[in-house]
Amino acid sequence: MLNVKLVGLPSKTLRRSKALLRQSFALFSVLGAGFFATPPEAESVTGTKGSAEFQMEMDSWLSALISSEREALKPTSVARSNPFNLSANTSGESSFEYSRDWLASQQFVEGNEGWECLTQALYFEARGESVKGQFAVAEVILNRVASPLYPNSICEVVNQGTGKKFQCQFTYTCDGRAEKINEPKAHERVGKVAAAILTGTAPFGLTKGATHYHTKAVNPRWARKFPRTATYGAHHFYRQPGASRS
């Protein structure tokens, strides 16, 4: 457990340290304990080291930590580093295809919370879409996870704004309707899509960093401002300026 004592620091230094710690903990919640290094000793603030020297050490340590975690959260890393503890299910197949036949050849295995949230989003948002379109929608969600403009986990991205009717990011989470799985075969299929993209079994890059999509039946205001990056099936895909991590 990380145990950093900040007692004795000036109020301004204390606020800055706490803010940096909150940011690092938010990233840590996505990537897990393996990314943490040992923090600088803070008890020496009341000893031989002054608060300014400790603050410099803390800033340096947290900056290096946050930098490495941001790099790990880039879109390709979200898919390929597999931070969701899922195993690829290829059933002996050596090649990937965007097809129902390929999905049918894969074993269905339930994953963790991130997999569950992604599967649910794909079911309610794209179960009637083509296979490539379903993977494209999954990419949008993972691109948001990797973006500094959105939450740092799949479930937080999917449920952003939930609780305010029709003011959420994904309509099914705030339309007032019960979220029931009435098509188990479709649910199984998108569950395989989620597993394939989270484990890196499927390639990543269909949408060229897209963070938004809409059906061809509507024309939202933001679609006039964001560059369109792809079209699959019934959906157009767009990338929000400034959404990519540098």
VOTIFI-361233 format. One record per residue: chain; residue in three letters; x, y, z of N, C-alpha, C in turn. Coordinates in pm, whole numbers. Example, Ala and Ser with C-alpha at 12.3 -4.5 7.8 and 13.67 -1.06 7.14 Angstrom:
<pts>
<pt A ALA <1319 -569 780> <1230 -450 780> <1320 -330 780>> <pt A SER <1285 -225 708> <1367 -106 714> <1290 3 787>> 
</pts>
This chain:
<pts>
<pt A MET <85 -120 0> <0 0 0> <88 124 0>> <pt A LEU <51 224 -80> <125 350 -84> <93 429 41>> <pt A ASN <197 471 114> <177 545 238> <269 665 239>> <pt A VAL <220 777 191> <300 899 185> <249 995 290>> <pt A LYS <335 1034 383> <296 1125 490> <327 1268 445>> <pt A LEU <226 1353 448> <242 1492 404> <231 1590 521>> <pt A VAL <241 1539 644> <229 1623 762> <345 1721 768>> <pt A GLY <315 1846 798> <419 1945 817> <447 2029 695>> <pt A LEU <382 2000 584> <406 2078 462> <321 2205 466>> <pt A PRO <368 2312 403> <286 2433 390> <158 2399 316>> <pt A SER <51 2478 339> <-80 2446 282> <-76 2441 130>> <pt A LYS <-3 2534 65> <4 2535 -82> <73 2410 -133>> <pt A THR <183 2372 -68> <256 2251 -106> <169 2128 -84>> <pt A LEU <97 2127 28> <11 2014 60> <-98 1996 -44>> <pt A ARG <-161 2108 -85> <-267 2099 -186> <-213 2046 -318>> <pt A ARG <-95 2093 -357> <-34 2049 -483> <-1 1899 -477>> <pt A SER <55 1856 -365> <92 1715 -351> <-32 1625 -358>> <pt A LYS <-138 1668 -288> <-261 1589 -289> <-321 1582 -428>> <pt A ALA <-318 1693 -502> <-373 1694 -637> <-298 1598 -727>> <pt A LEU <-165 1600 -718> <-84 1509 -798> <-108 1364 -759>> <pt A LEU <-123 1339 -630> <-151 1203 -585> <-286 1155 -636>> <pt A ARG <-389 1242 -635> <-520 1202 -687> <-511 1166 -833>> <pt A GLN <-433 1243 -909> <-420 1215 -1052> <-351 1081 -1074>> <pt A SER <-246 1055 -995> <-175 930 -1013> <-261 811 -972>> <pt A PHE <-342 827 -866> <-430 719 -823> <-536 689 -928>> <pt A ALA <-586 794 -998> <-686 773 -1104> <-627 688 -1215>> <pt A LEU <-503 716 -1254> <-438 635 -1357> <-405 496 -1304>> <pt A PHE <-366 489 -1178> <-333 361 -1116> <-451 267 -1116>> <pt A SER <-574 320 -1102> <-693 235 -1097> <-714 160 -1227>> <pt A VAL <-659 213 -1338> <-670 146 -1467> <-560 43 -1485>> <pt A LEU <-436 79 -1446> <-322 -1 -1484> <-275 -100 -1378>> <pt A GLY <-314 -80 -1253> <-279 -178 -1152> <-150 -145 -1079>> <pt A ALA <-122 -225 -975> <-13 -196 -884> <124 -213 -946>> <pt A GLY <136 -288 -1052> <265 -316 -1111> <336 -193 -1164>> <pt A PHE <264 -82 -1183> <325 37 -1239> <381 130 -1132>> <pt A PHE <360 101 -1005> <403 191 -900> <547 165 -857>> <pt A ALA <623 272 -845> <758 264 -790> <752 319 -648>> <pt A THR <861 306 -575> <864 352 -437> <869 505 -433>> <pt A PRO <779 569 -357> <778 715 -349> <893 766 -265>> <pt A PRO <927 893 -274> <1032 949 -189> <989 948 -44>> <pt A GLU <1087 942 45> <1057 942 187> <1008 1080 229>> <pt A ALA <889 1086 288> <832 1214 328> <859 1247 474>> <pt A GLU <894 1146 554> <912 1171 697> <1029 1266 723>> <pt A SER <1120 1275 625> <1235 1360 643> <1201 1509 635>> <pt A VAL <1076 1542 607> <1035 1682 601> <1059 1751 734>> <pt A THR <1038 1678 842> <1059 1736 974> <1201 1715 1023>> <pt A GLY <1283 1647 939> <1420 1620 978> <1519 1703 901>> <pt A THR <1608 1634 825> <1716 1705 756> <1670 1775 629>> <pt A LYS <1560 1728 567> <1513 1788 443> <1403 1890 470>> <pt A GLY <1402 1998 393> <1297 2098 404> <1181 2065 314>> <pt A SER <1070 2137 329> <951 2110 251> <974 2135 102>> <pt A ALA <1057 2236 69> <1082 2266 -72> <1155 2151 -139>> <pt A GLU <1255 2095 -70> <1330 1983 -127> <1241 1860 -143>> <pt A PHE <1158 1835 -42> <1066 1720 -52> <967 1740 -166>> <pt A GLN <917 1865 -181> <821 1892 -289> <884 1866 -425>> <pt A MET <1013 1902 -442> <1081 1877 -568> <1092 1726 -594>> <pt A GLU <1124 1650 -490> <1134 1505 -505> <997 1445 -539>> <pt A MET <892 1492 -470> <757 1441 -493> <710 1474 -635>> <pt A ASP <734 1598 -678> <696 1638 -814> <765 1552 -918>> <pt A SER <895 1529 -898> <972 1451 -994> <922 1308 -1001>> <pt A TRP <895 1249 -885> <848 1110 -880> <710 1096 -943>> <pt A LEU <618 1185 -907> <483 1175 -962> <479 1208 -1111>> <pt A SER <560 1303 -1154> <563 1338 -1296> <610 1220 -1379>> <pt A ALA <714 1152 -1332> <764 1035 -1405> <660 924 -1406>> <pt A LEU <591 906 -1294> <488 803 -1283> <373 831 -1378>> <pt A ILE <322 954 -1375> <207 991 -1459> <244 985 -1606>> <pt A SER <368 1025 -1639> <412 1020 -1778> <412 878 -1831>> <pt A SER <463 783 -1751> <469 644 -1797> <330 585 -1808>> <pt A GLU <238 624 -1718> <103 570 -1723> <24 628 -1839>> <pt A ARG <46 757 -1871> <-19 816 -1987> <26 748 -2115>> <pt A GLU <154 716 -2123> <206 646 -2241> <139 511 -2254>> <pt A ALA <118 445 -2141> <56 312 -2144> <-92 317 -2178>> <pt A LEU <-153 436 -2166> <-295 449 -2194> <-326 497 -2335>> <pt A LYS <-224 506 -2423> <-250 543 -2561> <-337 436 -2625>> <pt A PRO <-416 470 -2728> <-513 377 -2786> <-461 239 -2816>> <pt A THR <-343 227 -2879> <-295 94 -2913> <-260 17 -2787>> <pt A SER <-210 87 -2684> <-173 17 -2562> <-294 -35 -2488>> <pt A VAL <-405 40 -2493> <-525 -6 -2424> <-565 -144 -2474>> <pt A ALA <-555 -162 -2604> <-595 -290 -2662> <-489 -397 -2641>> <pt A ARG <-361 -361 -2657> <-259 -464 -2666> <-191 -497 -2534>> <pt A SER <-190 -402 -2438> <-125 -435 -2312> <-213 -523 -2226>> <pt A ASN <-341 -536 -2262> <-434 -625 -2195> <-436 -606 -2043>> <pt A PRO <-471 -486 -1996> <-476 -465 -1852> <-603 -518 -1788>> <pt A PHE <-682 -596 -1862> <-811 -641 -1812> <-813 -789 -1775>> <pt A ASN <-695 -854 -1772> <-684 -992 -1728> <-771 -1088 -1807>> <pt A LEU <-780 -1066 -1938> <-850 -1158 -2025> <-750 -1235 -2108>> <pt A SER <-786 -1356 -2146> <-700 -1436 -2231> <-759 -1445 -2370>> <pt A ALA <-673 -1440 -2472> <-720 -1451 -2610> <-780 -1589 -2632>> <pt A ASN <-893 -1593 -2700> <-961 -1719 -2728> <-965 -1740 -2878>> <pt A THR <-860 -1800 -2933> <-852 -1815 -3077> <-894 -1952 -3125>> <pt A SER <-914 -2045 -3035> <-959 -2180 -3069> <-875 -2241 -3181>> <pt A GLY <-744 -2214 -3174> <-654 -2274 -3272> <-644 -2197 -3402>> <pt A GLU <-722 -2091 -3419> <-719 -2014 -3542> <-597 -1922 -3541>> <pt A SER <-526 -1914 -3650> <-405 -1833 -3656> <-430 -1695 -3713>> <pt A SER <-544 -1673 -3781> <-570 -1545 -3844> <-702 -1487 -3796>> <pt A PHE <-706 -1353 -3793> <-826 -1284 -3749> <-905 -1236 -3870>> <pt A GLU <-1037 -1238 -3859> <-1124 -1188 -3965> <-1239 -1109 -3905>> <pt A TYR <-1279 -1003 -3973> <-1399 -930 -3933> <-1520 -1001 -3994>> <pt A SER <-1558 -1111 -3935> <-1670 -1188 -3989> <-1741 -1263 -3878>> <pt A ARG <-1867 -1294 -3902> <-1944 -1373 -3806> <-1889 -1515 -3797>> <pt A ASP <-1836 -1564 -3907> <-1779 -1699 -3904> <-1660 -1704 -3808>> <pt A TRP <-1577 -1599 -3813> <-1462 -1598 -3721> <-1510 -1588 -3577>> <pt A LEU <-1605 -1502 -3552> <-1658 -1490 -3416> <-1718 -1621 -3369>> <pt A ALA <-1789 -1691 -3459> <-1851 -1818 -3423> <-1747 -1922 -3384>> <pt A SER <-1626 -1908 -3437> <-1520 -2005 -3407> <-1454 -1980 -3273>> <pt A GLN <-1483 -1866 -3211> <-1421 -1831 -3084> <-1502 -1880 -2965>> <pt A GLN <-1432 -1917 -2862> <-1498 -1960 -2739> <-1548 -1838 -2663>> <pt A PHE <-1667 -1847 -2608> <-1722 -1738 -2528> <-1681 -1757 -2382>> <pt A VAL <-1606 -1662 -2330> <-1562 -1666 -2190> <-1588 -1530 -2129>> <pt A GLU <-1661 -1526 -2019> <-1689 -1399 -1954> <-1562 -1343 -1891>> <pt A GLY <-1547 -1211 -1901> <-1430 -1144 -1846> <-1463 -1067 -1720>> <pt A ASN <-1385 -962 -1695> <-1403 -886 -1572> <-1499 -769 -1594>> <pt A GLU <-1496 -673 -1505> <-1591 -562 -1510> <-1575 -479 -1637>> <pt A GLY <-1450 -454 -1677> <-1428 -376 -1799> <-1486 -446 -1921>> <pt A TRP <-1463 -576 -1929> <-1520 -655 -2039> <-1672 -648 -2035>> <pt A GLU <-1730 -660 -1917> <-1875 -660 -1903> <-1935 -526 -1949>> <pt A CYS <-1873 -415 -1909> <-1924 -283 -1950> <-1912 -263 -2100>> <pt A LEU <-1801 -309 -2158> <-1783 -295 -2303> <-1883 -383 -2378>> <pt A THR <-1903 -504 -2330> <-1999 -596 -2392> <-2139 -538 -2388>> <pt A GLN <-2178 -483 -2274> <-2312 -425 -2261> <-2329 -307 -2356>> <pt A ALA <-2226 -222 -2366> <-2235 -107 -2456> <-2249 -153 -2601>> <pt A LEU <-2174 -254 -2640> <-2182 -305 -2776> <-2319 -367 -2803>> <pt A TYR <-2375 -434 -2703> <-2506 -496 -2722> <-2614 -391 -2746>> <pt A PHE <-2617 -289 -2662> <-2724 -189 -2673> <-2698 -85 -2782>> <pt A GLU <-2573 -64 -2817> <-2541 39 -2916> <-2520 -18 -3056>> <pt A ALA <-2477 -145 -3068> <-2432 -191 -3199> <-2461 -338 -3229>> <pt A ARG <-2554 -400 -3157> <-2574 -544 -3182> <-2625 -573 -3323>> <pt A GLY <-2692 -476 -3386> <-2742 -496 -3521> <-2645 -449 -3629>> <pt A GLU <-2528 -400 -3587> <-2428 -348 -3679> <-2347 -462 -3738>> <pt A SER <-2274 -434 -3846> <-2182 -533 -3902> <-2072 -564 -3801>> <pt A VAL <-2001 -674 -3821> <-1894 -711 -3728> <-1789 -600 -3724>> <pt A LYS <-1749 -550 -3839> <-1650 -442 -3841> <-1705 -318 -3770>> <pt A GLY <-1833 -291 -3787> <-1894 -178 -3719> <-1894 -195 -3568>> <pt A GLN <-1913 -319 -3521> <-1909 -345 -3378> <-1769 -322 -3322>> <pt A PHE <-1668 -368 -3394> <-1531 -343 -3350> <-1500 -193 -3352>> <pt A ALA <-1555 -121 -3447> <-1532 24 -3455> <-1593 95 -3335>> <pt A VAL <-1713 55 -3294> <-1776 113 -3175> <-1692 82 -3051>> <pt A ALA <-1640 -39 -3042> <-1553 -75 -2930> <-1429 13 -2927>> <pt A GLU <-1374 42 -3044> <-1256 130 -3052> <-1287 269 -2997>> <pt A VAL <-1404 321 -3030> <-1442 454 -2981> <-1436 457 -2828>> <pt A ILE <-1490 355 -2765> <-1491 350 -2618> <-1349 344 -2564>> <pt A LEU <-1264 260 -2624> <-1126 250 -2577> <-1046 376 -2610>> <pt A ASN <-1076 441 -2721> <-1010 567 -2751> <-1045 673 -2647>> <pt A ARG <-1167 668 -2597> <-1204 762 -2490> <-1131 730 -2361>> <pt A VAL <-1118 603 -2330> <-1042 564 -2210> <-900 620 -2218>> <pt A ALA <-843 620 -2338> <-706 666 -2357> <-694 817 -2371>> <pt A SER <-805 888 -2375> <-803 1032 -2397> <-802 1109 -2265>> <pt A PRO <-729 1222 -2260> <-730 1304 -2138> <-863 1377 -2117>> <pt A LEU <-952 1373 -2216> <-1080 1444 -2205> <-1190 1358 -2144>> <pt A TYR <-1161 1230 -2120> <-1264 1138 -2074> <-1214 1056 -1956>> <pt A PRO <-1304 986 -1886> <-1262 905 -1771> <-1160 798 -1810>> <pt A ASN <-1096 741 -1708> <-985 650 -1731> <-1020 502 -1725>> <pt A SER <-1147 467 -1727> <-1183 326 -1729> <-1301 305 -1823>> <pt A ILE <-1316 183 -1870> <-1424 151 -1963> <-1560 179 -1901>> <pt A CYS <-1581 132 -1781> <-1712 150 -1717> <-1744 297 -1692>> <pt A GLU <-1644 375 -1654> <-1667 518 -1631> <-1698 590 -1762>> <pt A VAL <-1631 550 -1870> <-1660 609 -2001> <-1802 576 -2044>> <pt A VAL <-1839 450 -2033> <-1972 406 -2077> <-2082 473 -1996>> <pt A ASN <-2060 491 -1867> <-2164 545 -1779> <-2152 695 -1754>> <pt A GLN <-2066 763 -1826> <-2048 907 -1805> <-2179 982 -1831>> <pt A GLY <-2222 1059 -1732> <-2345 1136 -1744> <-2470 1060 -1707>> <pt A THR <-2459 931 -1678> <-2576 852 -1641> <-2641 910 -1515>> <pt A GLY <-2772 916 -1514> <-2845 975 -1403> <-2921 1098 -1447>> <pt A LYS <-2879 1157 -1558> <-2949 1272 -1615> <-3011 1226 -1747>> <pt A LYS <-3142 1222 -1752> <-3209 1165 -1869> <-3169 1236 -1997>> <pt A PHE <-3124 1154 -2092> <-3083 1199 -2225> <-2968 1300 -2221>> <pt A GLN <-2889 1299 -2114> <-2771 1384 -2106> <-2644 1303 -2085>> <pt A CYS <-2654 1173 -2113> <-2538 1086 -2098> <-2465 1072 -2231>> <pt A GLN <-2352 1003 -2230> <-2273 984 -2351> <-2327 870 -2438>> <pt A PHE <-2381 766 -2374> <-2438 652 -2445> <-2584 641 -2404>> <pt A THR <-2673 665 -2499> <-2815 688 -2471> <-2880 578 -2390>> <pt A TYR <-2841 454 -2412> <-2909 344 -2343> <-2893 351 -2192>> <pt A THR <-2791 424 -2144> <-2769 432 -1999> <-2856 537 -1931>> <pt A CYS <-2927 621 -2011> <-3006 727 -1947> <-3138 753 -2020>> <pt A ASP <-3190 652 -2092> <-3315 673 -2165> <-3438 631 -2085>> <pt A GLY <-3415 588 -1960> <-3526 549 -1874> <-3579 410 -1896>> <pt A ARG <-3520 337 -1990> <-3565 201 -2018> <-3478 99 -1944>> <pt A ALA <-3539 -11 -1905> <-3465 -117 -1839> <-3367 -180 -1937>> <pt A GLU <-3247 -209 -1890> <-3144 -267 -1975> <-3150 -419 -1965>> <pt A LYS <-3230 -478 -2051> <-3250 -622 -2051> <-3187 -686 -2174>> <pt A ILE <-3122 -799 -2152> <-3061 -875 -2262> <-3165 -973 -2314>> <pt A ASN <-3229 -938 -2423> <-3335 -1023 -2480> <-3287 -1107 -2598>> <pt A GLU <-3165 -1083 -2642> <-3109 -1158 -2754> <-2976 -1221 -2711>> <pt A PRO <-2981 -1336 -2646> <-2858 -1396 -2591> <-2752 -1427 -2696>> <pt A LYS <-2791 -1464 -2816> <-2692 -1493 -2921> <-2617 -1366 -2960>> <pt A ALA <-2691 -1255 -2972> <-2627 -1128 -3004> <-2535 -1084 -2891>> <pt A HIS <-2577 -1108 -2768> <-2495 -1073 -2652> <-2366 -1155 -2652>> <pt A GLU <-2375 -1281 -2683> <-2256 -1366 -2688> <-2161 -1319 -2798>> <pt A ARG <-2216 -1279 -2911> <-2135 -1235 -3023> <-2055 -1108 -2988>> <pt A VAL <-2124 -1009 -2929> <-2052 -886 -2895> <-1957 -907 -2777>> <pt A GLY <-1987 -1006 -2693> <-1894 -1042 -2586> <-1762 -1092 -2644>> <pt A LYS <-1771 -1165 -2753> <-1650 -1212 -2821> <-1575 -1096 -2886>> <pt A VAL <-1651 -1001 -2939> <-1589 -880 -2996> <-1510 -807 -2887>> <pt A ALA <-1573 -790 -2771> <-1506 -720 -2660> <-1379 -792 -2618>> <pt A ALA <-1386 -924 -2605> <-1269 -1001 -2565> <-1158 -992 -2669>> <pt A ALA <-1195 -997 -2796> <-1094 -994 -2902> <-1018 -863 -2905>> <pt A ILE <-1088 -752 -2884> <-1019 -622 -2891> <-943 -592 -2762>> <pt A LEU <-993 -640 -2648> <-924 -615 -2521> <-797 -698 -2508>> <pt A THR <-794 -816 -2566> <-676 -902 -2557> <-576 -876 -2667>> <pt A GLY <-611 -795 -2766> <-520 -772 -2877> <-531 -876 -2986>> <pt A THR <-627 -968 -2975> <-648 -1065 -3081> <-690 -995 -3209>> <pt A ALA <-772 -891 -3196> <-815 -811 -3311> <-722 -693 -3327>> <pt A PRO <-693 -650 -3450> <-611 -531 -3472> <-685 -406 -3424>> <pt A PHE <-610 -299 -3404> <-669 -175 -3353> <-636 -62 -3449>> <pt A GLY <-734 13 -3492> <-707 125 -3582> <-811 145 -3690>> <pt A LEU <-925 79 -3678> <-1031 94 -3778> <-1079 238 -3789>> <pt A THR <-1084 308 -3678> <-1148 439 -3674> <-1051 557 -3671>> <pt A LYS <-921 528 -3673> <-819 634 -3674> <-838 731 -3557>> <pt A GLY <-857 674 -3439> <-866 755 -3318> <-1002 816 -3290>> <pt A ALA <-1107 764 -3351> <-1241 824 -3334> <-1286 819 -3188>> <pt A THR <-1353 926 -3147> <-1409 935 -3012> <-1561 949 -3014>> <pt A HIS <-1619 963 -3134> <-1763 983 -3147> <-1816 904 -3266>> <pt A TYR <-1944 874 -3262> <-2010 815 -3378> <-2159 848 -3372>> <pt A HIS <-2224 839 -3484> <-2369 853 -3488> <-2422 773 -3606>> <pt A THR <-2550 741 -3603> <-2610 669 -3714> <-2633 765 -3831>> <pt A LYS <-2647 709 -3948> <-2669 791 -4067> <-2805 861 -4064>> <pt A ALA <-2891 818 -3973> <-3026 875 -3967> <-3031 1010 -3896>> <pt A VAL <-2921 1048 -3827> <-2921 1174 -3753> <-2802 1259 -3797>> <pt A ASN <-2803 1386 -3757> <-2694 1477 -3791> <-2667 1571 -3672>> <pt A PRO <-2598 1521 -3571> <-2573 1604 -3452> <-2484 1724 -3484>> <pt A ARG <-2495 1826 -3401> <-2424 1952 -3424> <-2272 1932 -3425>> <pt A TRP <-2222 1845 -3333> <-2079 1828 -3324> <-2019 1764 -3450>> <pt A ALA <-2103 1692 -3528> <-2054 1627 -3649> <-2007 1727 -3754>> <pt A ARG <-2051 1851 -3742> <-2008 1955 -3837> <-1871 2012 -3800>> <pt A LYS <-1827 1985 -3678> <-1701 2041 -3629> <-1589 1937 -3623>> <pt A PHE <-1624 1811 -3597> <-1523 1707 -3582> <-1492 1642 -3717>> <pt A PRO <-1367 1611 -3745> <-1335 1542 -3870> <-1387 1398 -3871>> <pt A ARG <-1449 1360 -3982> <-1496 1221 -3994> <-1377 1133 -4030>> <pt A THR <-1365 1022 -3961> <-1250 933 -3982> <-1286 802 -4050>> <pt A ALA <-1413 761 -4041> <-1450 631 -4099> <-1602 619 -4104>> <pt A THR <-1647 525 -4185> <-1789 488 -4191> <-1797 337 -4202>> <pt A TYR <-1874 276 -4112> <-1896 131 -4115> <-2043 105 -4093>> <pt A GLY <-2103 32 -4184> <-2243 -1 -4170> <-2329 124 -4160>> <pt A ALA <-2406 134 -4053> <-2499 245 -4035> <-2440 361 -3957>> <pt A HIS <-2309 358 -3928> <-2250 459 -3842> <-2136 536 -3909>> <pt A HIS <-2133 667 -3883> <-2019 752 -3917> <-1936 771 -3789>> <pt A PHE <-1804 779 -3806> <-1714 793 -3692> <-1632 922 -3703>> <pt A TYR <-1608 986 -3588> <-1542 1116 -3586> <-1438 1121 -3473>> <pt A ARG <-1337 1204 -3492> <-1235 1225 -3389> <-1247 1365 -3334>> <pt A GLN <-1263 1374 -3204> <-1272 1505 -3138> <-1135 1570 -3131>> <pt A PRO <-1119 1693 -3180> <-989 1760 -3172> <-940 1770 -3027>> <pt A GLY <-814 1739 -3005> <-757 1746 -2872> <-782 1624 -2787>> <pt A ALA <-848 1523 -2842> <-881 1406 -2761> <-769 1306 -2752>> <pt A SER <-675 1311 -2846> <-564 1215 -2846> <-458 1257 -2747>> <pt A ARG <-397 1158 -2682> <-286 1189 -2592> <-163 1220 -2675>> <pt A SER <-89 1320 -2631> <32 1358 -2703> <146 1265 -2668>> 
</pts>
